[in-house]
Amino acid sequence: MSELQTPHAGDDQAQDADVVALLMRQHGDIRNLFDEVEAGAGEDRRDAFRRLVRLLAVHETAEEEVVHPFARRSFPGGEQIVEDRLAEEKAAKETLAALDDLDTDDPTFMPRFMKLRTDVQEHARAEERYEFIHIRRSTDLTNLAAMAKAVKAAEAMAPTRPHPGVESGAANMALGPVAALMDRTKDAVRKAMGQER
């Protein structure tokens, strides 16, 4: 068992009280949604893609607001580690933006989607190896729990289903709603961390 793996306790709630365990679980959820999109077709693929975009948006926003600031100030080399992760996130977001204009049945969707999958998986492995392991070593359980609370606040802000009146997958994933979601998520994270601005 690696240093970042957690025991398979039946209690996700206890595991999610540690920000590293919570984010590792989300990485697993993201991998599963990539599988679902790849294996799906038609409306099933569209639905899985919407859920994937939602989770990616919430996950990355929470990391940008909670994890990266902690990493920058809490361990040697943290600033460069965060800069490298942000560059990876930018590449993934650019690929995702290209997918926003496509229906999941478009013949060019899957090749671009597989590029996104590669970018996201490489990014997740780098986070786990270079950032998460240092976070676990650099703080105590109280801090890990406080950061987990902020990440969960971010998760709670995301919509659970498409908004009525926006029928196509491409329109539903348009930048406007995603940007608004990210703004609401940032506000929720700041509130959970006691940093209302």
N, C-alpha and C positions, 0 to 999 in steps of 0.2 A: 504494500500500500504506500503510495507516494505521500510526501509531506502534506500535500494539499487535499488529499482525499479524506473524506470523513467517513466514519463508520456508517453502515446502512441501518441507522436507527429508523424505526417506523414512524418516528415523530418529526415530520418536516418542520413543524413549528419551532422546535428546539434547535434544529439544524439552521433554520433561517434567522436565528438570533445572532449569528456570526456572519458578517458581511461577506467574507471570503466564501464560506459555504453556500450562502445565498446566490452569489454571482456564479459560482461553479455550477449550481443547479440550473441557473438560467442558461448557462452555456450548453448544458445538456438539452434543455427545452428547445433552444435555438437549433441545435443539430437535428433534433427530432422533427421540427417544423420544416427544415430543409428537406429531409427525407420525405415528408408528407407532400410537399409541393412537387418534388421530383416524381414521386409515384402516382400522383393524382392526375385528374383530367377534368376538363370542363369546370363546372361550378365548384367541385371539391378542390381543385387546384387554386381557383380564385380565392376561395375562403381561406385555405391554408396560407396563401401568400399574404392576404390581408392581416392574418394573425401574426405571421412572421414579421411583417413590416412594423406592426404595433409593438411587438416585443423588442425588436432591434432599436426602435426609436426610444422606448422607455429605458432600456438597458444602457444604451450609450449616453443618454442624457443624465441618468443617475451616476454613471461613472464620471462624466465630465464635472458634475457638481459635487460629488462626494469623494470618490476614490482618487481621482487625479490630484486634487488639491492636497489631500493627505500625503500622497506619494511624493509630491514635489518637495514638501517640507520635512518629511519624516525619516528619510534614509539617504545615505550617500548615493549620488548618481540619480536620484529620483527625478530631477528636472529633465535629464536627457531621456530617461525611460518614458516619461509622460510624453515628451515631444515625439518620440518614435511611435508611441501608440496613437497619438493624434494624427500623424501622417498616415498610418494604416486606416484609421477611421475615415479620413478624408477620401482615400481611394475607394473604400467600400461604399461611402455615401454617393460618390460620383457614379459608380456602377448601379446603385439603387435608383438614382435619379433617371438614368437611362431606361430602367425598367418601368418607371412610373407612367411613361407614355404608351406602353404596350399592353395589350390584352394578354392574359396568360396563354391563350390559344395561338397567338402570333408565332409564326415559325422562327422568328429571331429571339423569342423570349427565353427559351431554355438555354441556348449557348451563353447568353448574357447572365442568366440566372446562375449557371454553373461557375462563371467568373466571380460573381458575388459570393457564392458559397466558398470558393477557394480563398478569397480575400478575408472573409469573416472568420473562417476556421484558422487561418494563419494568425490573424489578429488575436483570437481567443487564446491560442497556444502561447503567444508572446505575453499576453496579459498574465496568464497563469504562471509562466516561468519567470518573468522579469518584474512583475508588479505585485501580484497577489501574495507570492511567497514572502516578499519583503514586508508587506503590510502585516501579515500574520506574525512575523518576527518583531515588528517595530511597535506593537501596541498591546494593550491588555484586553480582556474580555469585555470590559465596560465600553471601551471605545469601539470595538468590533460590533457590539450590540447597537450602539448609537448610530453607527454608519448603516447597519442593516435596517434600522428603523427608517432612516432617510430614504434608502433605496426602495423600501416597501411603500413609503408615501408616494414616491414617484410612480411606482407600479399602479397604485390605486387611481391615479389621475387619467390613465389611458381609457379610451372608450372600449366597450366590450363588444360592440357590433357596429356595422356601417351606419352612417346617418341616413335616414329616409330621404329620398329625393336624389341621392347620388348613387345611381345604379351601376355604373361600370367600375370595374376594379381600378382602371387607370385613373378615373376621375376621383374615386374615393381616396387614392393614395397621393393626390396632388399636393404640391408643396405647401399650399395654404393651410389645410387642416393639420398636416404633420408639424409645420412650424408652430401653429397654435398649441398643439398637444405638447410640444417640447417646452414652450413658454410656461404652460400650466404646470408641467412636470417640474421645471426649475423652481417655480414658486412653492410647490408642495415640498420639495427637498429642503429648500431654505427654511421653511416653516418648521419642518420636522427637526432640523438641526439647530433651531432657535436663532436663525440668522435672517429674520424677516427684513426685507429691504423695500 
